[in-house]
Amino acid sequence: MDKRFAWLGGGVGALAVWRWLRRQPRKPAPDPAESLRAKLEESRALVDERDAFEEGETPVDQADPNTRRRSVHDQARARLDELRGE
């Protein structure tokens, strides 16, 4: 019985040594400051894109909803007339 435990212990030990030798070396952790800098640069580019996009829009205090409503209705009527063949 003692020989069986010895063989079992030797097998478990050999497996542990084999796994220890086959393990991959750990890669260094990425620098958190670098990842934050990259995110900051990315967000700056998005802010610039958003500003450029918003330049083409009419500000809320200058918008006239009645004009927009008439425009939408006129476009819809024109499309209906086109579909009807008039």
Residue pairs with C-beta under 8 A, 6 or more apart in sequence:
none
